[in-house]
């Protein structure tokens, strides 16, 4: 008989933390906002419950997420300082992860409004992934809802549940259909270039609002296969054809990252970081020049400075062609569950 999960209510004390509210639910997990009564520190508390033997993989995944996080130390990666287990006889029935609370929104819920903001978020995300690679790990599930954006903007890359050692061959297909790399579907070794593809697909969606073709696109879920001939996969429509205002160097990098053959992608995440930083610098220089020109032309603080740079690809222009405001913040996330 399945053992039902216990859902905690506000003010319940769980593993020394006071529950404030529920943030989200996953297949076998619930994430809560919680506070340490002693020092008032706010945490995200992930509770994974074993109802039956099928849930063992969720417990294993959460424990591995903790072990990977303990090996990492980067401002753009969510930390997981503590793990607690509950047992009944010799069987683990519940696992709790005390995680850094990312006070912001996931990027799938709200896109950055300007190319400059998007580039800043991409830079921080790529930096976090580069750190993981330097420590010998691949994230293996990079996608918009695993990028939390807090005021700053400050990025926190979350959900290390599918992370693995570089070179791992997984026993089954793991990944998110709209962002999965061909080698993940073919169950080939997972490498740094897998994260490059996943990040490229994430950037492609952020800029174009379209997903790249993958063997497991969500619209084709009824025809999932565990083998695929990469030569039969269609290439994504070039970013510049969908969004001509995107900075050409960003568009070029995105298309480079989502090459079907891993050998054709950027050599490593360091290269991706460098290209993103270069493009961000160019976008900021263009915006500064546009602001200076607007100030010299009008001398008025009329709210249009920096917002009329249609001729400067990838400047402060709004991604949805509305307001040029750079504000992308203020939405609390509601789902950190699996």
URJOTA-V810949 format. One record per residue. N is the residue number from 0. D_CENTER is the distance of its C-alpha to the mean C-alpha in Angstrom with 1 decimal. Layout:
N | D_CENTER
N | D_CENTER
This chain:
0 | 36.8
1 | 33.1
2 | 32.5
3 | 30.9
4 | 28.0
5 | 29.0
6 | 27.1
7 | 27.5
8 | 28.8
9 | 28.6
10 | 30.8
11 | 30.7
12 | 30.5
13 | 28.2
14 | 28.1
15 | 29.5
16 | 27.0
17 | 27.9
18 | 25.9
19 | 25.2
20 | 23.4
21 | 21.2
22 | 17.6
23 | 16.7
24 | 17.9
25 | 16.8
26 | 19.2
27 | 20.9
28 | 19.2
29 | 19.3
30 | 17.5
31 | 19.8
32 | 20.0
33 | 22.7
34 | 25.0
35 | 27.1
36 | 30.6
37 | 31.8
38 | 29.7
39 | 27.9
40 | 24.5
41 | 21.7
42 | 19.4
43 | 17.1
44 | 19.2
45 | 18.0
46 | 21.1
47 | 21.3
48 | 24.7
49 | 26.7
50 | 28.8
51 | 30.1
52 | 29.7
53 | 26.9
54 | 24.7
55 | 25.2
56 | 22.2
57 | 20.0
58 | 21.9
59 | 21.5
60 | 17.8
61 | 17.5
62 | 20.1
63 | 18.4
64 | 15.1
65 | 17.5
66 | 19.4
67 | 16.5
68 | 15.3
69 | 19.0
70 | 19.1
71 | 16.4
72 | 17.0
73 | 14.8
74 | 14.3
75 | 10.6
76 | 10.1
77 | 11.1
78 | 14.7
79 | 16.5
80 | 20.2
81 | 22.1
82 | 22.6
83 | 25.6
84 | 27.2
85 | 30.0
86 | 32.5
87 | 35.3
88 | 37.9
89 | 35.9
90 | 32.9
91 | 29.6
92 | 29.2
93 | 26.4
94 | 23.7
95 | 22.1
96 | 19.2
97 | 19.6
98 | 16.1
99 | 15.5
100 | 15.1
101 | 12.3
102 | 14.6
103 | 12.8
104 | 10.9
105 | 7.7
106 | 7.4
107 | 8.8
108 | 11.6
109 | 12.6
110 | 12.0
111 | 13.2
112 | 16.9
113 | 18.0
114 | 17.3
115 | 17.7
116 | 15.0
117 | 12.6
118 | 13.8
119 | 13.5
120 | 9.8
121 | 9.5
122 | 12.1
123 | 10.6
124 | 7.3
125 | 9.9
126 | 12.2
127 | 10.2
128 | 10.1
129 | 13.7
130 | 14.7
131 | 13.6
132 | 15.6
133 | 18.4
134 | 18.6
135 | 18.9
136 | 15.6
137 | 13.0
138 | 9.6
139 | 10.6
140 | 7.9
141 | 5.0
142 | 4.5
143 | 4.6
144 | 5.3
145 | 3.1
146 | 3.0
147 | 6.7
148 | 9.4
149 | 12.8
150 | 16.1
151 | 16.7
152 | 14.1
153 | 12.5
154 | 8.8
155 | 7.9
156 | 5.4
157 | 6.6
158 | 8.3
159 | 10.3
160 | 12.6
161 | 12.6
162 | 12.7
163 | 16.1
164 | 18.6
165 | 18.8
166 | 21.2
167 | 20.8
168 | 22.2
169 | 20.9
170 | 23.6
171 | 21.9
172 | 19.2
173 | 15.8
174 | 12.7
175 | 11.6
176 | 14.5
177 | 13.2
178 | 10.8
179 | 13.0
180 | 15.0
181 | 18.8
182 | 19.5
183 | 17.4
184 | 19.7
185 | 22.7
186 | 22.0
187 | 22.5
188 | 21.3
189 | 17.6
190 | 17.4
191 | 15.5
192 | 15.9
193 | 13.9
194 | 10.7
195 | 12.2
196 | 12.7
197 | 9.3
198 | 8.0
199 | 11.3
200 | 10.9
201 | 7.8
202 | 10.0
203 | 12.9
204 | 11.9
205 | 11.1
206 | 14.6
207 | 16.6
208 | 15.4
209 | 16.3
210 | 14.8
211 | 16.1
212 | 18.8
213 | 18.0
214 | 20.5
215 | 18.8
216 | 17.9
217 | 18.0
218 | 21.2
219 | 22.9
220 | 22.1
221 | 25.9
222 | 26.3
223 | 23.8
224 | 25.3
225 | 24.7
226 | 26.1
227 | 25.5
228 | 27.3
229 | 24.8
230 | 27.7
231 | 27.8
232 | 24.3
233 | 24.5
234 | 22.7
235 | 20.4
236 | 22.3
237 | 22.1
238 | 19.9
239 | 23.1
240 | 24.9
241 | 22.5
242 | 22.0
243 | 24.9
244 | 23.9
245 | 20.8
246 | 21.7
247 | 23.2
248 | 21.6
249 | 18.0
250 | 19.1
251 | 20.7
252 | 17.8
253 | 15.5
254 | 18.4
255 | 19.0
256 | 15.6
257 | 16.1
258 | 19.6
259 | 20.6
260 | 22.5
261 | 20.4
262 | 23.5
263 | 23.0
264 | 19.5
265 | 19.2
266 | 20.9
267 | 18.1
268 | 15.0
269 | 17.6
270 | 18.9
271 | 15.6
272 | 15.4
273 | 19.1
274 | 18.9
275 | 16.2
276 | 18.3
277 | 21.4
278 | 20.3
279 | 19.1
280 | 22.6
281 | 24.3
282 | 22.7
283 | 23.7
284 | 27.2
285 | 27.7
286 | 26.8
287 | 29.2
288 | 31.9
289 | 31.5
290 | 31.8
291 | 34.8
292 | 36.4
293 | 35.9
294 | 37.4
295 | 40.3
296 | 41.0
297 | 41.1
298 | 41.3
299 | 39.9
300 | 36.9
301 | 36.5
302 | 32.7
303 | 32.4
304 | 31.8
305 | 28.9
306 | 28.3
307 | 30.7
308 | 29.3
309 | 29.1
310 | 30.7
311 | 28.1
312 | 25.2
313 | 21.8
314 | 23.4
315 | 22.8
316 | 23.2
317 | 21.3
318 | 18.9
319 | 20.8
320 | 24.1
321 | 25.1
322 | 25.2
323 | 24.4
324 | 23.2
325 | 20.3
326 | 19.5
327 | 16.1
328 | 16.2
329 | 18.0
330 | 16.3
331 | 15.7
332 | 13.1
333 | 14.9
334 | 12.9
335 | 11.4
336 | 13.4
337 | 13.1
